[in-house]
Amino acid sequence: MAIKILLIEDDDGDSRLIKEMLNAAFPRKYIIKVETSLKKSLRLIADEAFDIVLTDLNLPDSNGVETFTCLRKKIASAPIVVLSGIREIALRVVNLGADAYLIKGHGNGGLISRTIDYAIESKQHKQHFQSHTLKEILV
């Protein structure tokens, strides 16, 4: 079954490169939709479910931590992987709850795919643990 990705990236070259790397390494594994702004992405998220979101933090209508926090409020169940050119900023957002990060310009289709798989698997484990812990508390 294909993994449905929302890629939020305003740089056409970066989004094209990510799509090409993933499709070259793993054809038919991914369905990738691209949006170029936070506002458009939030509208799309309201209408469609995604398995994972890959997002640049600096968009035409949002910057840095604000981008992540707006997304996390709208999609609590799907993992969010941050795309950044600056490791320190990416780590800061991971500390705020992002599921993983990728440094722009460093990587290939295999690395991106492993990061996606890790983020999805990790999110599923966290949700499973939280639901069991809550049930145990209520009993």
Secondary structure, 3 states (H helix, E strand, C coil): CCEEEEEECCCHHHHHHHHHHHHHHCCCCEEEEEECCHHHHHHHHHHCCCCEEEEECCECCECCHHHHHHHHHHCCCCCEEEEECCHHHHHHHHHCCCCEEEECCCCCHHHHHHHHHHHHHHHHHHHHHHHHHHHHHHC
